[in-house]
Amino acid sequence: MPPRWPRQPDRKDPAYRRLDDRMNFAVHVAIFAACNSGLWFFEKIQAATWPWAWWVTGGWLLLLGIHGIYIFAIADYSSVRPNQPN
């Protein structure tokens, strides 16, 4: 069952932004796991040597780590302030 939001979703709501970013990260992890498990499965089934598979997995894992660091350590979920006139 998908998560339910108790009020109207709004990207200006810090709690909603935080949940949305974490759900996007979870999707990113799931796609990484599915694609890389398929990649290594077929590499083993075909008894092939694909040196590029290490680069694909390592590069994607690096990007996934950067995404996770941003979501869990750097992102600021404080309230968004409307533009104030100068």
C-alpha positions in Angstrom: 0.0 0.0 0.0 1.5 3.4 -1.0 2.1 5.9 1.8 -0.8 8.4 2.3 -0.2 12.0 3.0 -2.6 13.5 5.5 -3.0 16.8 3.7 -2.7 18.3 0.3 0.8 17.5 -1.1 2.9 20.6 -1.5 6.7 20.8 -2.3 6.9 23.9 0.0 6.0 21.6 2.9 9.4 20.5 4.5 8.0 17.2 5.7 6.6 16.4 2.3 9.9 17.3 0.5 11.8 15.1 2.9 9.5 12.1 2.3 9.5 12.7 -1.4 13.3 12.8 -1.6 13.7 9.6 0.5 11.1 7.8 -1.7 13.0 8.9 -4.8 16.2 7.6 -3.2 14.5 4.3 -2.5 13.5 4.0 -6.1 17.0 4.8 -7.2 18.3 2.0 -4.9 15.7 -0.5 -6.3 16.6 0.3 -9.9 20.3 0.0 -9.1 19.8 -3.4 -7.5 17.6 -4.7 -10.3 19.9 -3.6 -13.2 23.1 -4.6 -11.6 21.9 -8.0 -10.4 20.7 -8.6 -14.0 24.0 -7.4 -15.4 26.1 -9.7 -13.2 23.6 -12.6 -13.7 24.0 -12.5 -17.4 27.7 -12.0 -17.1 27.9 -15.3 -15.1 25.4 -17.2 -17.2 27.3 -16.4 -20.4 30.7 -17.2 -18.8 31.8 -13.9 -20.2 34.4 -11.4 -19.0 32.9 -7.9 -19.2 35.5 -5.5 -17.7 33.0 -2.6 -18.4 30.6 -4.2 -15.9 32.8 -3.2 -13.0 32.8 0.4 -14.3 29.0 0.5 -14.7 28.5 -0.9 -11.2 31.2 1.2 -9.5 30.2 4.4 -11.2 26.5 3.9 -10.5 27.3 3.0 -6.9 29.3 6.2 -6.5 26.4 8.2 -7.8 24.1 6.4 -5.5 26.4 7.2 -2.6 26.5 10.8 -3.5 22.7 10.9 -3.8 22.4 9.2 -0.3 24.8 11.6 1.3 22.9 14.6 -0.1 19.5 13.2 1.0 20.6 12.1 4.5 23.3 14.6 5.4 23.3 17.8 3.3 19.7 18.5 2.3 18.0 21.4 4.2 14.3 20.7 4.8 13.6 23.9 6.6 10.6 25.9 5.6 10.7 27.6 2.2 10.3 31.3 2.6 8.5 33.3 -0.1 10.5 35.8 -2.1 10.7 39.1 -0.2 10.9 42.4 -2.1 14.2 44.2 -1.9 
